[in-house]
Amino acid sequence: MQRGSTLAFLLLAAAILVAGTLGWEGAEASPGAPAGADPPHPQILEASRAPRAARIMGQVALTYAPGMSTTDRERDMLQKAALARRLLDVQRLVELRRQTLDLSPPGAEVSWEDLRRRSFPRGEVVGVTLVAPVWVPARAQKLTTYAGFEKKWQTVALAASRPSGYVWHVAKMADINDKARYRPEWLQLEVNSKFAPIAALLLEYIFREGWYDPSRRVPLLVVRGGEDTFAVRLGSGPVAAECLSFPDEDGSSLAATVALCHFNDVAEIYHGHHSKTSNHRLGLGLDLNDFNFKGVGVVDGPPNPISRATRQYNRDAMHKLDARQMPAWVYRAAKWLGMRLPQEWVYFGYHTDWEHVDVGTK
């Protein structure tokens, strides 16, 4: 991206986010009947470059109405999910993978940094920036993420990489589990324009559940979309953050203890590199709450880990222990949309990648 377009992008993003922030004023959620104006729906920053995707997002935006029951909200989600697939003209989301791979140069390594600049046959740009409402704990701190076509995340964290979105950092488990003090905020990430309506529906459904029922608030702090390699900038200095730890790597015990993890830099928590075959490189996958909590005293404890432990299948219990863990109803909603769930494929060595949902591969 050229310097001029980068500046224009940042100004546009700032304008939308400022407007969105003002839109939250006075909008406190209450069980069964939201007060004040409806919250803003997800949006694409570059709507003029992906008008069809933006139009579909408007057509499938979730309904907010006083007194909507859980059943009403589920029915609305199912209807909008079916409508989104129909408007995208796909029966199975994996078709989006094939359509996007067709744009990659033959013999070249698939890269989001390349594909995001390309366009589909109808002229829609592949890579767009999705902005969606999310719940975050009271003391959450926003951190900018950077992206690049690099082998190591440290290169992205140190180099003059381009900004690609942001994440929310929370250090204390007490804040993470204090749902009554959550506040509505924004999350920003890059996705494939054809996947944007699907991703937006999932993120909005997660947010809307917390709007109607505070006990169902899920803090979406780190959502990864289209990228090869990402990281926040190195330079924060030493930080500490809490996560859980369990008695073993593969059992069912829920006897958790709080572990305090120490890092030389916050970038050691927020970074990642995707394999050459990953749907992330096509902008067709989401990692929901992706953290790198490792070290002494941490056993199977990061939220939504790559794990072989049977306890991880008890998603509601895991969410109760650490609200960053995705509860079962999130995966159910992803399945309504046609996404591939972590339980439906093996990551490696009989591990399950609990943070990852995508369009599938076959």
N, C-alpha and C positions, 0 to 999 in steps of 0.2 A: 504494500500500500504506500502510495506517495505521501509526502509530508502534508500537502494541502488536503488530500482526502482524509488523512488521519485526523487533522485538526477539525475538519467538518464533522467527522464521525463523533469525536469527543464532545463537540459542542451540541450536536443533536442528542447524544446520550444524556448529557447534563441537563438539557432542557426538558426532556421527557421525565427524567428521574426527579428533577425539582418539582415538576407539575404533579408527579405521582406522590411525592412526599407530602405536598400540600393537600392532596386528595385524601390522605389518611386522617387528617385532623378531625377529631370528634367522632371517629368511626370505631367505636368499641363493640366487640362481638358479645352477644348474649345468647344463651341456649335457646334454640328454637326460633328466635326472632331477632335478626341483626338490627341494630339501631343505626339511624342516619342513612347516608347514601350507600349504594352498593359499592364494594371495592372495585378498583379498576381491573380490567381483564389483562391477561398476558398480551404482549405486543411485540412486533418485529421492528427493530430500529430502522432497518433499511427497507421499509415497506415498498418504496417506489421501485426497488430492484427485484422484488419478489411479490408483485401485486396479487398473483393468484393465491399464494400461501397466506398473505395477509387477509385476503377476502375470505378464504376458508376459515381462518381463525375467528373472524367476526361471526361467521355463520354457525360455528359450533361452540361459541362461548357458553359457559355454564350459566344456568339460571340462578338468580338469588331472589327468593320470595319469602315473606314472613311466614314462619311456621312450617317450613319444609321439613318433613320427617326424614329419617335415614332412608326409608324406602323410597320416598319422593326423590331424594338426591341420587340414589342409586339408579332409579329409572331414568332420570335426566341424563346421567353419565352414560348409561348404556345406549340411549338414543343418540347422543352426540357422538359417541365413539363410532357407531354404525354410519352416521351421516358423514363423519370425517373420512372414513375409508371410501365411501361412495364418491365423495367429492374429489378425493385423490385418485379415483379410478383404479384402486387396487383391492383385490380380495384378500391377499396376504401381504403383510408388511415387508417380507423378504424381497418382494418385487422392487422395492425402493433400493435395495442393495444392488441388484442387477442393473437397474437404470443408472445408478451412480458410478458403478465400476466401468460401465461402457464409456464414461468420459475420461478415464485414466489412460494415459499414453501406453501403448503396448510395450511390455518389457520393463517399464519403469516401476520403481517401488511406489506403492500407493501411499499418498501423503495428503493429509488435510490441508497443509499449506499450499499445495498445488490445486487440489480440487475445489477449495473454497472460492477460488477466483474464477472458476469455469462456470459455464451456463448450460442449462438443460436445453433441448431442442426448441422449446417454446420461448426461450430467452430469459427464463428465470435464473438468477444467480444461485449457485449451490450454497454458499456459506452466508448465513445471516446471524444476527445477534438477537437472541430471545431474552426478553425481560419479563419476569413473572413475579407475582406477589408470593411471599413466604413468611412464615413465623420464625422469629429469632428470639433467643433469651435476652433479658433486659440489658445485660452487659456485653452483648455481642459487639465485636470490633470488625469493621470491614477492611479486607485486604485485597489489593489488586493482584490478579493473576496475569502471567505472561506465557506466550506460546511460541514454538518454533519447531522446525524440522531438524531435531538434534537427537543424538543417541543417548545423551545423558541430561538429566534434569538440571544438574549443576550448571551446564552451559547456558541453559535458558535463564537460570536464576542470576547468573553473573553478567551475561551479555546484554546488548541493547535490543532485547527482544520486544516484540509488539505486545501491547496490552490486549487481553482477550476476554476479560470479565472480572469477576471478583467472588470471594468467599467470605464467610463470617467465622471469626475465631472466638471461641469461648473456652476459658481455662478451667472452670470449676464445675464439678458434677452437680453441686447444689443449684447452680444457675440453670444448668441444662434441664434438670427435672422440675424446675419451678414454672410449670406451664401457666399459672395464673398471672405471672409477670411478663410473659412473652409480649412482644410488640410486632405489628405487621411491618414488613420491610420489602425490599426488592432483591432479586437475584438476577444476575446477568451471565449468560453463557452463549457460546456459539453452537449452532446446529445446522444440519442440512435443511434447506428451505422446504423440501417435501416432507420432512419429518417434523417440522416446526409445529403444525397443528396437533400432531399426536403428543409430542413432548409437552406442549402447552396445556393440553387437556389433563395429562397426568399431574403436572405441577399445580394446576388450578384446582383440581379435585382434592389434592392433599391440603391445599390452603383452605378451600371452602369447608371441609369437614371441621377444621379448627375454628372457623368463623361461626358455625352453628353450635358447636360443642367444644368448649375449651379443653375437655379431657382428651379429645382426639387431636389436639395440636401436635404436629410433628415438626421439629425444627430442621428445615432444609438449609444446611450451612455450607455444604461443599457438594455441588452438583456439577459433574464433568460431562461435557458434550463432545462436540467435534474438536479434535486436537491430535497431534502426534506426541508431543511432549509439552508439559506445562510445569510451572512452578511460580510461587511468589518470589519476590526479589530477596536475595540474600542481603543481610546487613542489619537485621533487627537486634542481634546480640542474643545472649542466653534467654530462654523462656522455659516455663514449666506448664504442663497441662495434665489434667486428670482423665483417666479412663478406668475401665474395670479390668479385673484379672480373675481367672477361674482356676480350679484345682488341676485341670489337665487340658490337653489339646484336642481330645476326641470324645469326651464323655458327655453326659446329660446333666450333670450337677449344675444348679443355679446358685451355688454358694459363692457369691461374688464379693471381692474386696476392691476398694478404691486404690488404684496405683497412681502415684505421682511421677510423671515422666519428665525427664529433663532433656532439653535440646540445646545445641549450640546456636541454633537459629530457627526462626519460625518456618523457614522454607523446608526444614527437615520434616515438618508435619504435612505441608501442603505442596505436593509435587507428584508427578507421575509420568510414565512413558508407556505408550501403547504398542502392542505387537503389530507386525506388518499386516496381519489378517484381521485386526480388530475393527469392529464396526465404528469405533470412535474415529478412525481415520477417514471414514465416510460421512461423519456427522450423524450417524444413525444409532447411537447408543447413549445411555445415561448411566453414570455412576452416582448413586444417591448416598450422600454422606460418606465420602472417601477420605479416610484419615490414615496417616502413617504413624501409628503409635506402636513403637517397638522398644525392646530393651529389657533390662533387669526388672523383674516384678510384674511383667505383662505377659499373661498366658491367655490366648484366645479372647483378648479383651477389646481390641479396636471395634468401633461400631461397624456392623455389616462387613465382617472380615472375609477374607478367603480362608475357609475353614473346613475341616472334616468333622467337627464336633457335632454330635446329635442335638445338643442343647440349642443350636442355632435354628433348628426347625421349629422350635417353640417361639415363634416370632413375637407374639403378644407378651410373653413373659420377659423376653429380652428387651422389648420396648419399655416395659414397666421399670426395669432395672436402669436402663439408659435410654432416654427419650430419643436419642439420635439413631437408635436401632429402628429399622423399618418394621412396623406392625404388619400382621397378615393382610389386613384390608388394603394396604398399599399395593401388594403384589396381586391381589385379586383385581384391583382397578387396572393395573398394567395389563393383566390378561384380557380384560374386557376390551382393551384397545388393540389387542392382537400382538402384544409384545412377547418375546421369549423371556421366560423367568429363569432365575438362577437355578431353581430346582430341576430344570428341564435339560440341563447339559452339565458335563463334568469339566471343570476348569483344568485340573491335572491331579493325578494321584488321588482321585476320589475326593477332591476338595470342591467346595461350592463357593462361588464368587457372589456373596450376598448383596453386594452394593449394585450389581450390574443388571440392567434390563436393556434389551435391544430388539432389532427387527428380525433376528435370526440369521442363519447362513445357508439354509437349504430347505 
